[in-house]
Amino acid sequence: MNAPATMWSGWNVFALFTFVACAILIVYWRGWRRLHRTMPLRWGWRRGIFFTAGVCALWIALQSPIDALASWRLAAHMTQHFLLTMIAPPLLLLGWPMPPLLAGVPRWLSRDVLGPILAWPRAQQCGIFLTHPLTGWLAMVLLTWGWHLPVTYQLALEVPAWHVVEHMCFLWGGILFWWSVVAPYPWRSPWPRVAMPLYLLSADVANTIVAAILAFAPNAIYPWYESTAPTFGVTALTDQQQAAAIMWIPGQLVYLIPAVVILFNALSSTRSQRARASKNISLPQFAYSNRRAKRPLFDALALPVIGGALKSARVRGAIRWVMLIGALVIVADGWFGPREASTNIAGTWTWTHWRGFTAMALVAGGNLACMTCPLIAPRTFLRRFITPRFRWPRALGTKWLAAVLIAAWLLCYEIWSLWDSSFATAWIIVGYLVVVTVVDLLFEGATFCKWLCPIGQYQMALSVASPLEVRMRSSDVCTSCQTQDCLRGNAAAPGCGTGLFMPKKVGNLDCTFCLDCVSACPHDNIGLLTRVPFTDIAQDGWRSSIGVLSKRMDFIVLLTIISVGAFANAMAMTEPMLVMVQECREWIGSNVVAVTLIVFSCMIAIALPMVLAAWIEARVGSQHVRATIAQMTLSLLPLSITMWLAHLGFHFVTGFRSAWPPLQRAAQDMGLHLLGPPQWSANCCAIMPAWLIPAQLCIVGAGLLVTISLIWSRAEQSMQHTQNTLPGMLAVMRRACMGMLAAISWWVLAVWIVLQPMQMRGLLSP
């Protein structure tokens, strides 16, 4: 090895690769010039600039001093891999390289040699296989994991030939991966464009796991750098952590930025198509954009077995009665079982498993928790004999009561440690059942669900992230309908209890997924259809039962409490906050006052960046502060939803094994020994999987991506007349910057929470 001081003079300017790169650029620009003459709009200057930048990034990775430093510093080696897999490939593909390269070579070569090869059916089949999204995803993930194993990594450092193989794998693996994301002309994607954000985020998970292993490892994983890194004044472990930071932070940004762009285009696709139509410019001839309108939507109610079960009112009622029996079992064990929550069904199933599973179900499949709510069963049965005689007072027909109840719930949960009291949990369930039944027997419709239920409001808020929505299949059928049974009901079903008129319904807010509208519709025109998540809060038009969402301050306050509560609830379980509460309790002398003070202070501090950003944006843009706060709240909601998901998912995963022993203990208490003796070791000393923290960080990263997309979309919509000009783009950036700063501050807080030691509630102390 040479001395490190000589490495910075190691520019291989006259290497063979330099001449090959220059030759490729000459051929590309020669072909680009021919294409630009015939199709100047399609083959603009930016295509050539992208391709040239990609070649330059590739040259810097392989011919600059970074290549020499890679043998001495893991951070330099990681930088080289970053350029080879995440910078050079997408830039090369953004140049749409195939047509210019074919047009740039001599005609005899393209016509007589390359043409027959590319037209060969076997070659085309091979190309289809290699450019398939699944092939690219597997190539990126497997190469990232495989080449970072200590054995293969050490082999690449010791044997120069294997080092070259490693570089080729990273480069071509990166090209295969980014091919589906960039979709270079004239390739046709077999997957819909809206699937690409998930494609990118899932690959980001794999990348983050490797980075987390390197960052949190107690010792250096690669022995090679233990003797070379100290030459630069750092230890091998520090060098490894710096390499992990390069792989983690810039890598996640490279995954998130195209996902933001793609998701933003999906959210604003209708508006973009109208704009193109007004300019009389046809859509690009890609498979997805051409077939998108013809492709039938997925309908969960059309599935062979599941769809028929969901459409049946009797099956839905049976599910609710089963859930009610489960709730009564929890109540019975909470009353008569042991008082220690970790050994009681009420203490484990309710707070650890039900909350975590519900959060995941809300995001994955819509508001299924409300559809299977056990509290509906007694109300439905008793209404056969008791007819409600009153309507809910118009003055109380807002979300203010629900907002107050949610805030009180978040506060009481921490003050009295409800998660640690199975007896109190049982009484809460019973009290909830009694109140719901009494209210809905007195008042028409689903009054409690719509105006009072704090759990239902939380669930409906989280379901805006769901890819499923209850809505009409055909607008023409609803236009010709005269009875409006979906709203009013008929002999088959009572209609919508929350007052949502299906033709004017938008999104999942106020929708309990009860599917009574499905049973009532005489035309079978209502389905459980797919949609792009968060589109309902991206739109701000009039919607049934709600009106204009941004003008409903009761809704905005409710969503703000749910958003801020996501961070406050998670912060209360971190070790620094527990220490702060303990110190405040000793100073004040009252647990109630101490917890109340800490929780309120945290919620105010969390909400402050949002309110401050909205106030500054309103002042700069001469807007009303309330309207700006409303738009900011709606834009930040995705980030808070992912915080709920990451937090509750953490407890669900770490406490998953704690569900079985309390059930075994309860069975033994009743004289049943079929389940065996309880294995209490499952409720103690939970082992956190290595993938959990990276998965949490990817989840909140996805929330940041959607939030930034919504902020940019709202800023662009407010200046749509000038967005195609440079001053217009600068104005959009200026309009969106405050919201992005607020989103980044919440994201930083989410990352801090995820990385803190978390209190393992619901588990036995070791």
N, C-alpha and C positions, 0 to 999 in steps of 0.2 A: 504493500500500500504506500502511496505517496503521502507527503505531508499535507495536512489540510490547507495550508496557506497557498499551495499551488493549484488547488482545485478551481478557484475562481478564474483561472486562466485557461480552463479546460473547455473552451468553445470549439466544437468540431465543425467549423465553418466549411472546411473543404472536404468533409467526409462524403462518402458515396450517397448517403441518405439526403444530403443537401441538394445534390444534383438531381436525384430522383424527385424530390419535392418540387424543385423548380420546373422540371419537365412536366409534372402533373399539373402544376399551375398554368403553364403555357398551353397545354392541351385543353384544360378547362376553359380558360379565357378565350381561346380560339373558338371553341364550340359555343360558348356563351354569346359571343359576338354574332354568330350566325343566327342563333335563336332570338336574340334581342332585336335583330332587324325585322324578323317576321312577326314576333309576338312581344312587343315591348312592355305591355302591361304585366304579362306573366313572368317574363324574364327581366326583372328590373335589376338595378345596381346592387340592391341588398343581397341578392342571391350570390353574386360573385364575392361580395365582401364577407358574407358568412363562410363560404368555402375557403377563402384565403385565410381568414382568422383561424379556422379549424386546422389547416395545414401548418400555420405558424405555431399554434398550441402544441401540435404533435412534434414539431421540430424542437421547441423549447423543452419538452419533456424528455427527448431522447438525445439531443445534441448540445444542450446547455450544461453548465456545471451541476445542475440538479442531478444528472445521471451519475456523475462522479461522487457527489455527496451522498447518494443513495446507499453506498457501501459503508458509509461512516455514521449516518444519522437516519434513524427510523422515520423521523419527521420529514426528511427530504425524500425518502423512499415513498412515503404516503402521499406527498405532494405530487410525485411523479405518477403514481397510480391514479390520483384524482384527475390529473390532466388527461391521462390516457382513457379513462372510463367515463368521466362526467363532463369534460369540457370539449375535447377535440371531437368525439363522435357526434354530439348534437349539432355542433357548428358545421361539420362537414355535411351532415344530412340536411340542414337548413339551406344549404346551397343547391339542393335537388341535383346531386352530382351525375346521375346516370345519363340523362339526355345531353348535357354539355360535353361530357367526356366522350360519348359516342359520336357526337357531332364534331368534336375537335380532332379526332384521329383521322388519318387519310381515308378517303372513301373506299379504297380497295380493302383496307383492313376491317372497316365496319361492315361493308357489304359482303365480302367473301369469307371472312374469318369469324368475326364476332357475331354477325347476324345469324348464320346457321347454328352457332352454339347456343345463342339465346333463344332461338326458335325451337330447339330440340326439346321434345316433351319431357324427357327425364330431367333436363336442366331446369325447365319451368317448374316441375314438381319439387325439385330440390329447393328452388328459390321460394316457392310458396311455403315449404316447411320451415326454412331458415328465417323467413320474415314474419312468421306467425307470432303473435304477441306472447303466447305461452312459451315458445322456444326462446325468445329474447329474455323473458322474465327468468326462466330457469337458468339460462346462460349467465346472466348477471349475478344471481343469487349463489349459484353453485361455484362460480369462479371466485366471487368475493370470499366465500367461506373456505373454499378449497385451498387457495393460494395464501391465505393467512394462517393456515395451520402451521405449527412450528416446524414440522418435518419438511413440508414443501417450501416454506419460506426460506429455511436454512439451505435447502438444496439450490434454490435460485441464487442465493448469495455466494455459495461456494463454487458452483459450476456456471461459467459464463453462458454456455449454450442454453441451459435451462432458464437463465435470466432473460434471454431473448424470447424463449417460448412463453415465459410469463408475460412479457410485454405484449406479444402478439395475442395472447388469450384475452388480456384486459382490453386491448384495442378493439378486436373483432367482437368480443362479448359485449362491449359497450355499444358498438354499431348495431348489433342485433337487438339490443334492449331499446335503444333510442329510436330505432326504425319505426316502431309502432306509435311512439309518442309524436315524432315529427311528421310521420306519414309523407315522405318525399314523393313528389309528383313523378310518375303517374300511378303510383302504387295504390291499391284499393284495400282498405282495412276490413278484415273479417269480423271485427268487434265494433260495437257502437262507440262513438267518440266519448260518450259520457262515462264509459268504463275506464278511461285512461287515468283519472285521478286515483281510483282505487288501485290500479296497476302500479302507479308511481308510489303510493303510500305503502303498499305491501312490500315493495322492494326497499323502501326506506326503513321499514321495520327490520329487515335482514341486515341492512347496512348499520343501523343504530345498535343492534345487538352486538355486532363485532366491535364497533367503537366503544360500547359500554364495557365489554370484556377487557379491552386494552386499557380503558381509563380507570377501572376499579380493581384491576388485578393488583395483588399485594406485592408481587415481584415482577421483574422483567421476564417477559415470555420468550423473547428471542435472545439466546446467549451471545450471539455474534456482536451485539452492540454494547455488551458490558465492557469490552476493551476499547471500543472506538468512540463511544459517546463522550467519555470523560475528557477526550482530547479537545472537545469544544466547550469544556467547563460545565457540563451537565451530566447527571447520572443517567444510567440506562432507563431507570424507571421514569424519571422526568421526561426524557426523550420519548418514551412510549406514551406518556400522557399527552404530550404535545402532538404526537402523531394521531392519537385518538381524537383530540380536539379538531384537527384538520379534517379528519374523516367524518366527524359527527356534525359540526356546525355548518361549514360550507357545503358538505354533502347533503345535509337535510334541506338547505336552501335551494340547491340545484334540483332536488326532487320536488320541492314545494312550489317553486316559481312556475314551472310549466303546468303543474296541477291547478294553480290559481288561474292561469290564463285559460285553460281548457274548461274549468268549472264556470268561470265567468262567462265564457262564450255559450255554455249550456244554459246558464240562468238568463241570458239576454238573447237567446236564439231567435225568439219570435220578433223582437225589435230589430235584430240584425237582418232578418229575412225581409221585413217590411222596408228597411232602408235600401237593401239591394234591389228590391222590386221597384222602388220609386226611382232609382237611378237606371233601371232597365239593364242591369248587369246580371248575368246568369250566375248561378251558384257554381263553385268548382266541381268538376266532374269526379268527385270521390264517391265511393260506394255508400258510405254512411249518409252523407248529405242527400244523395239521390234516393235512397231506399228508406229513409227515416220516416217519411209520412206514410209509406205503404206498409211498414212493418207493424203488425198488430201488437197492442200493448199487452203485457202480462196481466192477467186477472186471476187473483187468488181464489175467487169464487167460482171460477171455471175449472178448477182442478177436479179430477175425478172423485176422490173420496173426501178430501179436506174441504173442497168448495161446497159440496152438498151438505156436509155437517155444519159449516158456518152459516149457510143459508137457512137452516132449519131452526125455527124458534124454539122447538122442543129440545134440540141438542144444546143450544146456547143456554136454555134454562137449566138443563141437567148439569152442565158444567158449573154454573153458578151455585147450584145446590151442593155439588161436590166440594167446591171451594168454601161454602159456608160450613159444611161439616168439618173441613180442615181448620177453619177459624175457631170453631167451637172446641176442637181438640186442643188448640193452642191456648184458648181461654182456660180450659179445665186444668191443663198442666201449669199454667201461670198462677192459678188460684191454689191448687192443692199439691203441686210439685215442690221441689226444693227452691229456696229463695235465691240461690246463686245462679245468676243468669246463664253462665256458661254450661250449666248442667240441666237447663230447662229449655223445653221446646220454644216457649214464648221468648226467651232471651236470645236464642240462636237463629231459629227460622225467621223470625220477624225482622230483626235488625241487620243480620249478616246476609242471609240467603235471599229472602224475599225482595229486599231493596236492591241488591246487586243484580239479581236476575231480572227484575222489573225494568231497571235502567237499560240493560242490554236489549230486552224485548221491545221497549219503547222506540229505541233507535233503529232496531233491525226490522220490526214488523208493524209499527204503528201502535196505537193506544189499545193493545190487547189486554192490558191490565184492567182498564175500565170495562171492557167488554165482558170479562170474566169476573167482575166484581161480585163478591158474595153478598154484599149488602142489597143488591137489586132483587135477589130471590125472594125474601120475605115481603118486600114492597109489591112485587108483581103478584104474589099469591093473595095478599090481603086486599088488593084493589079489586079482586073479584067480588068482595063482599062490602067494601067501603069505597065510595066514590068521593074523590076530593071535591070540595065545594068552593075553594077559594083560589084566587089568582095571586101570585106573588106581587107585593106592592111595587108600583112603578118606581117609587123613590128609592127602593132597595135593589132595583134591577141593574146593578153595576157590580164590578169586581172589587169594590173597596172592602167589603166584609171579608172576602176570600183573601185579599192581600194582607189584612190585619191578622187573620187566622194563621196564614203562613209565617208571617214574622213572629207571631207568638209561639208558633210551633218550633221554629228554629231556636228561639230563646229558651223555651221550657225544656227542650231536649238536652241542652247543655246544663241548665241550672240544676235540674233534678236528676240528671244522668239516667234518663228513661231507658237507655240501652242496657243499663245495669240492674234494672228492676223488672223481673218477670211478672210480679204481682201488679205493678202499675201498668205494664203493657196489656195484661188481660183486661183490666178495667177500662183502658182506653178503647180497646176493640169493642167491648160491650157498650160503652157510652156512645161510640160512633154508630153502632148498629141501631141503638134506640133512637138517637137523634135523626138519623136518616129516615127510619121508618115513620116516625111521627111527622116530620116535615113533609114527606112525600105523600102521606095519607091526608094531610090537610090541604096541600097546594097541588095544583095541576102540573102535569109534565114532570120533567126531571129537574125539579127546582133545586134540590140540594146539590146535584151534580153541577148545575150550571152556575149557581151564584154563591155557594157556600163551601163546597168540599175543597179543602186545601190540598189533599192528596190528588184529587182529580185535576185541579188546576196545574199542579206540578207535572202530572203525567201528560196532560194535553200540551203543555209547553215543550216537553222533551220530544213529543211525537212529531214536532215540525221537522225533526231530523230524519224521519222515517221515509223510506222510498215507497211506501204504500199509502194510499188515500182512498177513502170512500167517496166515490163521485159517479156521475152519470156516464154511461157508455156512449150514448149518442145524443147530441143536443137536439136533433130533429124530432126524436121521440118525445122529449120533454116539451118541446114547443107545441106539439099537437095535443098534449095531454090537457084535459079539462078538469080532472078531479083533484089533482095535487095531493094524492094519497100519501106520498112520501113525507109530507109535512102534516097533513090533517089526520092521517090514519084511516083505517077502515076495519072491517070485521076480522081481517087477518092479523093486523098489528096496529099498535097505537100511533104509529108515525114518529116523527122526530121530537123527543122530549125537550131538546134544547132549542127548538125553533129554527133549525137550519133548513132553508128551502134549497133543494138539490141543484136546480139550474143556476142559482146565485151563490152556491157554497164555494168557498176557496180555502183549501188547506185543511189542517187537522185541529185548529183551535176551536174549542167548544164542541168538538165531535168526540163522543164517548165510544165510538165503534160498537154501539149496541146492535147495529144492523137491523133495527126495527124498520127502517126505511126500505131495506132490501125485501123484507117480508111483506111490506105494505104495497110496494110498487106493482101494479097489475101488468106492467109491460116487461118486467125483468130487465130493466134498463139501468140498474145500479150495480156497480162492481167494486171490488177492492183492487184498484189499478195502480200500476207503477207510476212514478213521477220523479223528477229531479228534487232531491231533498232541499229544504229551505226556500223553495220557490214561493211559498205562501207569505213569508215575511219579506221576500225580495220585492213583492208586488204591494202597491199601496192604494189600490182601487177599492171601490165599495164592495163589501161582501155581506152575505145574508147573516142576520142576527148580530153582527158586529159593527157594520158600517165601515168607515175608513179607519184602519187600525191605528195609524199614527196620530189620529185625533182623539182616540179614546185614552185619556190619561189614566183611567182606572186600570186598563189593560197594561199600559206602559209601566205604571208603578208595580203592578203584579209581576210582570216579567223582570223588572229591575230587582225586586226582592228575590226572585228565584235565581237570577244571575249572580247577584252579590252573595246570596246564601250558599251557592256552590263553592265559592272560595272560602267563605267564613266557616262553613261546616267542616271543610277539609283542614283548614288552618287550626281549628280547635283541637285536632287530634295529633298535631305535630309536637315534637318534644320541646322546642323553644316556647310555644304557646302554653303548654302545660306548666312549664317552669314559671312563666309570667303569671299565670293564674294562681299558682301556689304562693308566689311572693305577694301578689295583690291581696290574696285571702289573709295572709299573715299580717299585712299592714292595716287592712280595713277591719278585719275580724268577722266578716260575714261572707259566706260563700255565695249567697244570692246576689249581693251587691257587687262582689268581685267579678263573678261570671257575667253579670249583666253589663257592667262597665267595660269589660274586655270585649265581649261580643259586639256591643254597640260601637265601640271604638274601631274594631276591625271592619265592620260593615261600612262605616263612614269612610275609613281610609281606602277601602276597596272601591267604593263608588266615586271617590273624589276625582281620580283621573278621567273617568267618563264625563262627569258633570263639568269639570274644568275644560276638557277638550271641546265639549258641546258649547260651552259659553264663549270660548275664544272663536270657534268656528262661526257661531251666530253673529258675533261682533264683526268679524272680518267680512262675512258674506251678507251682512245686513238682513239677517233672518230672525225669526222669532225664536227665543231660547227654548220654549217648550217644544216646538216642532223639531228643533235640532236635537234635543235630548231624546225625543221619541225615536227619531231615525238612528241615533247612536245606540240606543238600547236594543233596537231590533237588529242592528248590525253586529253587536257584541254577543247576542244570544247564542250563536253556534259555539263560541269559545267557552261559554259557561256550561253549555250542555256537555261538551267533551270533558270539562272538569268534573261534572257530576259522574260521568261515565268512568273516567279514570279513577276517581276516588272510590266510588262504590264497587267498581270492578276489582280494585285492590283488595278490599275486605272480602269480597266474594271468593276470589282466588285463594287468598291466604287462609280463609276460614272455611273453605269448602268441606273439608273432612269433619268439621265440627257438627254437621247436621245429623249424623247417624248415632253417635253415642247417647244423646238425650232421648232419642226415640227408643233405643234399646232399654234405657233406664225406665222410661214411662211404661213400656210393655211389661217389664218385670214388676213394676209397682201394681199393675193390674193382674198379675199372676200368669202372664204369658211369657214363656221362655224360648219361643221359636226364633227370636232374633239374636239370641245369645247374650252373654254379659257385655256391658258397655266397655269399650276400649277408650278410656279417658285420655290416653296419650295422643289421640287424634285432636283433642281440644286444647292441647298444650304445645307450646314451642313451635308455632307455625313456621314452616320453612318457605321463604319467599323464592320463587323460581327466578333464575337468572334473566329470563326474558321479560319479567313483569315490568321493571322500571323502563327499559327501552320501549315496551309496548305502550306504557302510560305516556311517555314523552311523544311518541308518534301520534297518539290519540289527540293530545292537546295541540300538537303541531298541525293536525288536520283541522282542528277547530280554528286555529289561527288562519289557516289557508282560506277557509270558507268566510271567516269574518272579514279578512282583507278583500276578498272578492266582492262581498256585499257593499263594503265601504266604497270601493272603486266604482261599482255599478251605480250606486246612488249619486256619487259625485259626477259621473259621466252623464246620467240622466238629467241632472240639473243644468248641464251645459251642453246638451246634445246638438245645438245649432253651431257650435264652434269647435267641436271635439276633433274634427278632421284637420284643423290647422295647428301649427306649432304653438301659437299663443293659447289656443283652446286647450291643447294637451297640458301646457304649463298651468293653466287655470284649474283643470281637473286635478292635477297633482297637488296644487295648493289647497284645493277644497278638501281633498282626501287626507292630507298629511296629519291633521289633528286626530282624526278618527284612527288612523294607523298607529299613531303614537300611543293612544289609549289602549288599542288592541295589543300592542307590543308590551306595554306595562302589565297588562293582565296576563299575557303569556309568560313573561318573566316570573310573575308571582306563581303561576301554575307550575312552572319548572322548579322553582324553589320549594314548593310544597311537595312535589313528587320526590325530590332528592332528600327531604328531611326524614329522620326516623319517625315512624308512624305508630301511634298507640294501637295495639291489637285488641280492640274491643270485642267482647263476646267470647274470648278464649280464657282458659285457665292460666293463672300465673305459674311460671315454671318454678 
